Amino acid sequence: MTTREHDAPRRARAVRTALACLLVLPVGTLGMHAAGAEEAAPKTESVSSPSADLEAIELAEQTTENLPLVTNGEVEGSDIVWESTDPELVSGTDPGHVAPEIGMDDPYAGGGVVTRPEYGAGDAEVTLTATATLDGATASREFEVTVAEQSRSVPDAGYAAAYFRADDDERIYSAATTENDFFTFEEVNDGRPVVDNAEDTTGHRDPYILRSHEGDRYYMIATDLCIGCGTGWDEAQSEGSLKVNVWESTDLVTWERTNGDGNGGIEVNQPEAGMTWAAEAYWDDDLQSYVLFFASRLYDDAEHTTGDLHARMFAVLTRDFVTFTSPPQSWQDTGYGRIDSTVQKIGDHYYRFTKNEDGGEADGLERGKDIFLERSTVLTAPTTASDWDADPNTGWQLVDTAMTTPVTGNAGEGPQIAELNQGDPNNTADDDGYVFLVDNYGAGGYRAFVTSGAEIAASERDHRLSQQDGWEPRTDGLPESPRHGSFVSASQQVLDAMHGWREVEAVGSQTALTASGRTVTAEVAADDDGEVAGEVTFSGDGWSETVALSDGEASAQVPASVQEVVARYEGYRDGLVEPSRSTALEIDSPATVDVDTATRCVAGQVVLAVTAGNADDETVTAAVSTPLGERTELTLRPGASSTATFSSRRSEIPAGEVTVDVDGAETTASYSSASCG
């Protein structure tokens, strides 16, 4: 898990180039006359310009996510190609992009893929140039974007949950574990809702929390529906909202709408849709985007007069949870009701848990109002039938059905799957544990089943996950009365913030100082075992030197005059780790080295000999530097001397100086000019 300070999204400064627009002019002009009126001045047909498409583009000024570098203009439909001043930082449009045979296509044609600098390296700047072409006319526009460095990586230490409580309490509540144990949840924020629900229908249901692909923020998505406000279920599915509510947070305490505070939901559905239910999102490795999917009925027209009104699943793509592709693509349409999909990738396969919304057996699904499981290697592959024999490389293969009602005795919906943290006592010995949860919406909310990735992956018609030993529900340690929600891992910093319902506080650090000869090394460790970045300042006896950390370490050479050193870690700009100071460390006095020089002639060329003597009682290694060359490892045994020779390859040399370095302590000696003429 990683965290970083959150800045509200800003829009990139657009630097306009000379718009080099080559407009296609009309052959003639059109005029009109009115009776009794003077002849009107000739009017010119409006001319489409690619610049309108460029003006409509908005990019974040700073990004932690891939960028939505559109390839089709939203105003005039121009073809848009992007170039990057640093393709290793942000990719431009791929001219060789080919749409996949199965699943959704990348609407950005390989462009906008961001590779963030490492944590501690600082942010990086890039200029992106969009060139739009329309009917032979072209225009260009530049965008300056800052790519944020990666955030601090921290081990997960527990779990958080979000949920609503009932049809008459459609607000979002949160809970967090008190330990790194999935079954130790306690409600937070004194049991109060965690986000305002004054917009749109004023109801928030089915909250889903997704950790960003980079791991440094969370997105929360909720259904815009208020049954408790008097909306009937028929109306909720025929005239329901076309919006989803989306927030983001770095601490699971402070939530901000991705489309700006004070706004309501974001419209992602089509006018013909009857509702937009239980939206979730999952990262697609191939598309380098998030796939947002939701349930909806679909009418034949925007007036909702006729249609085949079974619930089905649709999907759209997003990279920033502000802009979404349109129109939604059919993801699951078997002619029978499907809602509430959730996804987990294990190995090369995506595993999809979905509710059969029909009242009974449907399309091979053996029980209505219960959960079934499918798998595929292509997240966005469309499904038109429930099929045990489907090829998971081209579609979705059914691998389990009727998963919960036979053991819970209740109908189930809102399935969730959570990967267990390392160190969780419920995990497997090889850290392959998962918790599957189902909302028994008529009987108190979530039930949990502990399983493993291997068991999920092994599920098939004759060896179903839900028919294995140990497939038993648990309710202990879960939040009180949790209805359709989500569960996600979190760091100790975030968990502490949730339990105190406050901002994230810096964790402590420890700085340890060691020496090898005159080389000192500081090792900085955070109390939560997470990454550290920043600088260490070494000081002592009037000397100081500041060195950047690399993998938690920094080293410096101590001058011969310094006998005691301390190291202070200064913290980092994100304020997530507190500064710390080492204890003082005495540095051994440098070895006493005597240096003599001599020159001699060999085959008419001057050779310089440097002899270093060790007067101490320990072996040391010396580095000899001369104008004629260097030798980095000259071993000097106690009470002995060693000689290094350097050929000038010339018949004469001027006077000069040599330096012998032992553990940072330097001794110099001069030599006279010499000639072999």
Residue pairs with C-beta under 8 A, 6 or more apart in sequence:
1 153
1 154
1 155
1 156
1 211
1 215
1 489
1 490
1 491
1 494
2 119
2 150
2 151
2 152
2 153
2 154
2 214
2 215
2 216
3 151
3 152
3 154
3 216
3 250
3 251
3 491
3 493
3 494
3 504
3 576
4 64
4 148
4 151
4 152
4 216
4 217
4 250
4 574
4 576
5 250
5 574
5 575
6 217
6 248
6 249
6 250
6 254
6 256
7 62
8 256
8 260
9 60
9 61
9 62
9 258
9 320
9 322
10 60
10 61
10 62
11 58
11 59
11 60
11 61
12 58
12 59
12 60
12 61
12 143
12 144
12 145
13 61
13 143
13 144
14 57
14 141
14 142
14 143
15 127
15 141
15 142
15 143
15 144
16 141
16 142
17 129
17 140
17 141
17 142
19 51
19 139
19 140
20 138
20 139
20 140
21 49
21 50
21 51
21 137
21 138
21 139
22 136
22 137
22 138
23 47
23 49
23 137
24 47
24 135
24 136
24 137
25 47
26 44
26 45
26 47
29 42
29 43
29 44
29 45
30 43
30 45
31 39
31 40
31 42
31 43
32 40
32 43
33 39
33 40
34 40
48 76
48 134
48 135
49 76
49 134
49 137
49 139
50 73
50 76
50 78
50 132
50 133
50 134
50 137
50 138
50 139
51 132
51 139
51 141
52 73
52 75
52 76
53 73
53 74
53 75
53 76
53 77
53 78
53 80
53 132
53 134
54 73
54 78
54 80
54 130
54 132
54 139
54 140
54 141
55 75
55 141
56 73
56 74
56 75
57 70
57 130
57 141
57 143
59 67
59 68
59 69
59 128
59 143
59 145
60 67
60 145
60 320
61 144
61 145
61 146
62 123
62 145
62 146
62 147
62 148
63 114
63 145
63 146
63 147
63 148
63 320
64 116
64 148
64 151
64 212
64 214
64 216
64 217
65 114
65 212
65 213
65 214
65 319
65 320
66 108
66 112
66 113
66 114
66 288
66 289
66 319
67 90
67 108
67 111
67 112
67 114
67 128
67 145
67 319
67 320
68 108
68 112
68 318
68 319
68 320
68 323
69 80
69 82
69 92
69 93
69 108
69 111
69 112
69 128
69 130
70 80
70 107
70 108
71 79
71 80
71 81
71 82
71 93
71 107
71 108
71 109
71 111
72 78
72 79
72 80
72 107
73 79
73 80
73 132
73 134
76 134
77 134
78 132
78 133
78 134
79 132
79 133
79 134
80 93
80 130
80 131
80 132
80 133
81 92
81 93
81 95
81 130
81 131
81 133
82 92
82 93
82 111
82 112
82 128
82 129
82 130
82 131
83 92
83 93
83 128
83 129
83 131
84 90
84 91
84 92
84 126
84 127
84 128
84 129
85 126
85 127
85 128
86 124
86 126
88 115
89 114
89 115
89 124
89 126
89 147
90 112
90 113
90 114
90 115
90 126
90 128
90 145
90 147
91 110
91 111
91 112
91 113
92 111
92 128
93 108
93 109
93 110
93 111
94 109
94 110
94 111
97 106
97 109
97 110
99 105
99 106
100 286
100 378
102 378
102 381
102 394
102 395
103 286
103 378
103 379
103 380
103 381
103 382
104 287
104 291
104 315
104 317
104 329
104 380
106 286
106 287
106 288
106 289
107 317
107 325
108 288
108 289
108 319
112 288
112 319
113 288
114 147
115 147
116 147
116 148
116 149
116 150
116 214
117 123
117 124
117 147
117 149
117 150
118 149
118 150
119 149
119 150
119 151
119 152
119 153
119 531
119 533
120 149
120 531
120 533
120 534
120 548
120 549
120 572
121 149
122 149
123 146
123 147
123 148
123 149
124 146
124 147
124 149
125 144
125 145
125 146
125 147
126 144
126 145
126 146
126 147
127 142
127 143
127 144
127 145
128 142
128 143
128 145
129 140
129 141
129 142
129 143
130 140
130 141
130 142
130 143
131 138
131 139
131 140
132 138
132 139
132 140
132 141
150 214
150 216
151 214
151 215
151 216
151 574
152 216
152 530
152 531
152 532
152 533
152 574
152 576
152 577
153 215
153 530
153 531
154 491
154 492
154 493
154 528
154 529
154 530
154 531
155 421
155 422
155 491
155 528
155 529
155 530
156 180
156 421
156 422
156 489
156 490
156 491
157 180
157 421
157 490
157 491
157 492
157 495
157 528
158 176
158 177
158 178
158 179
158 180
158 181
158 184
158 421
158 489
158 490
158 492
158 495
159 176
159 177
159 182
159 185
159 418
159 421
159 487
159 488
159 489
159 490
160 174
160 175
160 176
160 177
160 209
160 252
160 487
160 488
160 489
160 490
160 494
160 495
160 498
161 174
161 175
161 176
161 185
161 478
161 479
161 482
161 485
161 486
161 487
161 488
162 172
162 173
162 174
162 194
162 207
162 208
162 209
162 220
162 485
162 486
163 172
163 173
163 175
163 207
163 445
163 446
163 479
163 482
163 483
163 484
163 485
163 486
164 170
164 171
164 172
164 173
164 204
164 205
164 206
164 207
164 483
164 484
164 485
165 171
165 173
165 481
165 482
165 483
166 228
166 481
166 483
167 227
167 228
168 227
168 228
169 228
170 197
170 203
170 204
170 205
170 225
170 226
170 227
170 228
171 193
171 197
171 204
172 193
172 194
172 195
172 197
172 204
172 207
172 220
172 222
173 187
173 189
173 191
173 192
173 193
173 194
173 479
174 187
174 188
174 189
174 194
174 252
174 498
175 185
175 186
175 187
175 188
175 479
175 482
176 185
176 186
176 188
176 252
176 490
176 495
176 498
176 499
177 183
177 184
177 185
177 186
177 495
178 184
178 186
178 499
180 421
180 423
180 424
181 424
181 425
181 426
181 477
182 418
182 420
182 424
182 426
182 435
182 448
182 477
182 487
183 426
183 448
183 474
183 476
183 477
183 478
184 477
185 477
185 478
185 479
186 479
186 499
187 479
187 480
188 498
188 499
188 501
189 498
189 501
190 501
194 253
194 255
195 204
195 220
195 247
195 255
197 203
197 204
199 245
199 263
199 264
199 265
200 224
200 241
200 243
200 245
200 264
200 265
201 224
201 225
201 226
201 229
201 231
201 241
202 226
202 229
203 223
203 224
203 225
203 226
203 227
203 228
203 229
204 222
204 223
204 224
204 245
205 222
205 223
205 225
205 278
205 483
205 484
206 222
206 223
206 277
206 278
206 279
206 340
206 414
206 484
206 485
207 220
207 221
207 222
207 485
207 486
208 220
208 221
208 222
208 278
208 279
208 280
208 281
208 342
208 485
208 486
209 218
209 219
209 220
209 252
209 486
209 487
209 488
210 218
210 219
210 220
210 221
210 280
210 281
210 282
210 290
210 486
210 488
211 217
211 218
211 488
211 489
212 218
212 219
213 283
213 290
216 250
217 248
217 249
217 250
218 248
218 249
218 250
218 252
218 488
219 246
219 247
219 248
219 258
219 281
219 321
220 246
220 247
220 248
220 249
220 255
221 244
221 245
221 246
221 279
221 280
221 281
221 292
222 244
222 245
222 279
223 241
223 244
223 245
223 276
223 277
223 278
223 279
224 241
224 243
224 244
224 245
224 264
224 265
224 276
225 231
225 236
225 240
225 241
225 275
225 277
227 233
227 236
236 275
237 274
237 275
237 297
237 309
237 311
238 274
238 275
238 297
238 304
238 309
239 274
239 304
240 273
240 274
240 275
240 276
240 277
241 265
241 275
241 276
242 267
242 268
242 269
242 270
242 271
242 273
242 276
243 264
243 265
243 266
243 267
243 268
243 269
243 276
244 265
244 266
244 268
244 276
244 279
244 292
244 294
245 257
245 264
245 265
245 266
246 257
246 258
246 259
246 265
246 266
246 321
247 255
247 256
247 257
247 258
248 255
248 256
248 258
248 321
249 255
249 256
250 504
251 493
251 494
251 497
251 498
251 503
251 504
252 490
252 494
252 497
252 498
253 497
253 498
253 501
253 502
253 503
253 504
254 503
257 263
258 266
258 320
258 321
258 322
259 266
259 322
266 321
266 322
266 324
268 276
268 279
268 292
268 294
268 316
268 324
268 326
268 328
269 276
269 294
269 296
269 314
269 328
270 298
270 326
270 327
270 328
271 302
272 298
272 299
272 300
272 301
272 302
272 304
272 307
273 296
273 297
273 298
273 299
273 314
273 328
274 296
274 297
274 298
274 299
274 304
274 309
275 295
275 296
275 297
276 294
276 295
276 296
277 294
277 295
277 296
277 311
277 339
277 340
278 294
278 295
278 339
278 340
278 341
278 414
278 484
279 292
279 293
279 294
280 292
280 293
280 294
280 341
280 342
280 343
280 486
281 290
281 291
281 292
281 293
281 318
281 321
282 290
282 291
282 293
282 343
282 345
282 350
282 379
283 289
283 290
283 291
284 290
284 291
284 317
284 379
284 380
285 345
286 378
286 379
287 317
287 379
287 380
288 319
289 317
289 318
289 319
290 317
290 318
290 319
290 321
291 315
291 316
291 317
291 379
291 380
292 315
292 316
292 317
292 318
292 324
293 313
293 314
293 315
293 316
293 331
293 341
294 313
294 314
294 328
295 311
295 312
295 313
295 314
295 338
295 339
295 340
295 341
295 357
296 311
296 312
296 313
296 314
296 328
297 307
297 309
297 310
297 311
297 312
298 307
298 308
298 309
298 312
299 305
299 306
299 307
299 309
300 306
300 307
301 307
308 335
310 335
310 336
310 337
310 357
310 358
311 337
311 338
311 339
311 357
312 330
312 331
312 332
312 333
312 334
312 337
312 338
313 330
313 331
313 332
313 333
313 338
313 339
313 341
313 354
314 328
314 329
314 330
314 331
315 328
315 329
315 331
315 380
316 324
316 325
316 326
316 328
316 329
317 324
317 325
318 324
318 325
329 380
329 382
330 382
331 380
331 382
331 383
332 338
332 341
332 354
332 382
332 383
332 396
333 382
333 383
333 384
334 362
334 363
334 383
334 384
334 385
334 386
335 363
336 356
336 357
336 358
336 362
336 363
336 365
337 356
337 357
337 358
337 362
338 354
338 355
338 356
338 357
339 354
339 355
339 357
339 413
340 354
340 355
340 413
340 414
340 415
340 484
341 352
341 353
341 354
342 352
342 353
342 354
342 415
342 416
342 417
343 350
343 351
343 352
343 353
343 379
344 350
344 351
344 417
344 419
344 434
344 456
345 351
346 453
346 456
346 457
347 453
347 457
348 377
349 375
349 376
349 377
349 392
349 457
350 375
350 376
350 377
350 378
350 379
351 373
351 374
351 375
351 417
351 456
351 457
352 373
352 374
352 375
352 376
352 396
353 371
353 372
353 373
353 403
353 415
353 416
353 417
353 436
354 371
354 372
354 373
354 374
354 415
355 369
355 370
355 371
355 412
355 413
355 414
355 415
356 362
356 365
356 367
356 368
356 369
356 370
356 371
356 372
356 401
357 368
357 369
358 365
358 368
358 369
359 368
359 369
360 367
360 368
361 367
361 368
362 368
362 386
363 385
363 386
364 385
364 386
364 387
364 388
364 398
364 401
365 372
365 386
365 398
365 401
365 402
366 401
366 402
367 401
367 402
367 405
367 406
369 405
369 411
369 412
369 413
370 401
370 402
370 403
370 404
370 405
370 411
370 412
371 403
371 404
371 412
371 413
371 415
371 438
372 386
372 398
372 400
372 401
372 402
372 403
373 398
373 399
373 400
373 401
373 403
373 456
373 459
373 465
374 383
374 386
374 396
374 397
374 398
374 399
375 392
375 396
375 397
375 399
375 457
376 392
376 393
376 395
376 396
376 397
377 392
377 393
378 393
378 394
378 395
381 394
381 395
381 396
382 395
383 395
383 396
386 398
386 401
387 395
387 396
387 397
387 398
388 397
388 398
388 399
388 460
388 461
389 397
390 396
390 397
390 398
391 397
398 461
399 459
399 460
399 461
399 464
399 465
400 459
400 464
400 465
400 466
401 464
402 466
403 412
403 438
403 464
403 465
403 466
404 410
404 412
404 438
404 440
404 447
404 449
404 466
404 473
405 411
405 412
406 466
407 466
407 471
407 472
407 473
408 438
408 440
408 443
408 447
408 473
409 443
410 440
410 442
410 443
411 440
411 441
411 442
412 438
412 439
412 440
412 441
412 447
413 438
413 439
413 441
413 484
414 438
414 439
414 441
414 446
414 483
414 484
414 485
415 436
415 437
415 438
415 439
416 436
416 437
416 438
416 446
416 485
416 486
416 487
417 434
417 435
417 436
417 437
418 434
418 435
418 437
418 487
418 488
418 489
419 433
419 434
419 453
419 489
420 426
420 427
420 431
420 433
420 434
420 435
421 427
421 489
422 431
424 433
426 433
426 435
426 450
427 433
428 452
432 452
432 453
432 454
433 450
433 451
433 452
433 453
434 450
434 451
434 452
434 453
434 456
435 448
435 449
435 450
435 451
435 487
436 448
436 449
436 451
437 446
437 447
437 448
437 449
437 487
438 446
438 447
438 449
438 473
439 445
439 446
439 482
439 483
439 484
439 485
440 446
440 447
441 483
441 484
444 475
444 481
445 478
445 481
445 482
445 483
446 475
446 478
446 479
446 482
446 483
446 485
447 473
447 474
447 475
448 473
448 474
448 475
448 478
449 471
449 472
449 473
449 474
450 470
450 474
451 465
451 468
451 470
451 471
455 465
455 468
456 465
458 465
459 465
465 471
490 498
491 528
491 530
492 507
492 528
493 504
493 505
493 507
493 528
493 576
494 504
496 504
496 505
497 503
497 504
497 505
504 576
506 571
506 575
506 576
506 577
506 578
507 526
507 527
507 528
507 530
507 576
507 577
507 578
508 526
508 527
508 577
508 578
508 580
509 524
509 525
509 526
509 527
509 532
509 569
509 571
509 577
509 578
509 579
509 580
510 524
510 525
510 527
510 580
511 522
511 523
511 524
511 536
511 567
511 568
511 569
511 580
511 581
511 582
512 522
512 523
512 524
512 525
512 582
513 520
513 521
513 522
513 565
513 566
513 567
513 582
513 583
513 585
514 520
514 521
514 523
514 585
515 521
515 558
515 565
515 585
515 587
515 588
516 663
517 588
517 620
517 662
517 663
517 664
518 557
518 558
518 559
518 560
518 587
518 588
518 590
518 662
518 663
518 664
518 665
519 555
519 556
519 557
519 558
519 663
519 664
520 538
520 555
520 556
520 558
520 565
520 567
520 585
520 587
521 553
521 554
521 555
522 536
522 538
522 553
522 554
522 555
522 567
522 569
522 582
523 552
523 553
524 532
524 536
524 549
524 552
524 553
524 554
524 569
524 580
525 532
525 552
526 532
526 577
530 576
530 577
531 552
532 549
532 552
532 569
532 572
532 577
533 549
533 572
534 548
534 549
534 569
534 570
534 571
534 572
534 573
534 577
535 546
535 547
535 548
535 549
535 554
535 569
535 570
536 546
536 547
536 549
536 554
536 567
536 568
536 569
536 570
537 544
537 545
537 546
537 547
537 567
537 568
537 570
538 544
538 545
538 546
538 547
538 554
538 556
538 558
538 565
538 566
538 567
539 545
539 565
539 566
539 568
540 558
540 562
540 563
540 564
540 565
540 566
540 584
540 587
541 561
541 562
541 563
541 564
542 562
543 558
543 559
543 561
543 562
545 556
546 570
547 554
547 555
547 556
548 554
549 569
554 567
557 663
557 664
558 565
558 587
558 664
559 664
559 665
560 590
560 664
560 665
560 666
562 587
563 586
563 587
563 589
564 584
564 585
564 586
564 587
565 584
565 585
565 587
566 581
566 582
566 583
566 584
566 585
567 581
567 582
568 579
568 580
568 581
568 582
569 579
569 580
569 581
570 579
571 577
571 578
571 579
590 662
590 663
590 664
590 665
591 614
591 615
591 616
591 618
591 620
591 636
591 662
591 663
591 665
592 614
592 615
592 616
593 612
593 613
593 614
593 615
593 620
593 622
593 636
593 660
593 662
593 665
593 667
594 612
594 613
594 615
594 641
594 667
595 610
595 611
595 612
595 613
595 658
595 660
595 667
595 668
595 669
596 610
596 611
596 613
596 669
597 608
597 609
597 610
597 611
597 658
597 669
597 670
597 671
598 608
598 609
598 611
598 671
599 606
599 607
599 608
599 609
599 653
599 671
599 672
599 674
600 606
600 607
600 609
601 607
601 674
601 676
602 647
604 651
604 676
605 647
605 648
605 649
605 650
605 651
605 676
606 647
606 648
606 650
606 651
606 652
606 653
606 674
606 675
606 676
607 645
607 646
607 647
607 648
608 626
608 628
608 645
608 646
608 648
608 653
608 658
608 671
609 643
609 644
609 645
609 646
610 624
610 626
610 643
610 644
610 645
610 646
610 658
610 660
610 669
611 641
611 642
611 643
612 622
612 624
612 634
612 636
612 641
612 642
612 643
612 644
612 660
612 667
613 636
613 640
613 641
614 620
614 636
614 637
614 638
614 639
614 640
614 641
615 639
616 638
617 638
617 639
618 638
619 635
619 636
619 637
619 638
620 636
620 662
620 663
621 633
621 634
621 635
621 636
621 662
622 634
622 635
622 636
622 642
622 660
622 661
622 662
623 630
623 631
623 632
623 633
623 634
623 660
623 661
623 662
624 630
624 631
624 634
624 644
624 658
624 659
624 660
624 661
625 658
625 659
625 660
625 661
626 646
626 656
626 658
626 659
627 656
627 657
628 646
628 647
628 648
628 653
629 646
631 644
631 646
634 642
634 644
634 660
635 642
636 642
636 662
651 675
651 676
651 677
652 673
652 674
652 675
652 676
652 677
653 673
653 674
654 673
655 670
655 671
655 672
655 673
656 670
656 671
657 668
657 669
657 670
657 671
658 668
658 669
658 670
658 671
659 666
659 667
659 668
660 666
660 667
660 668
660 669
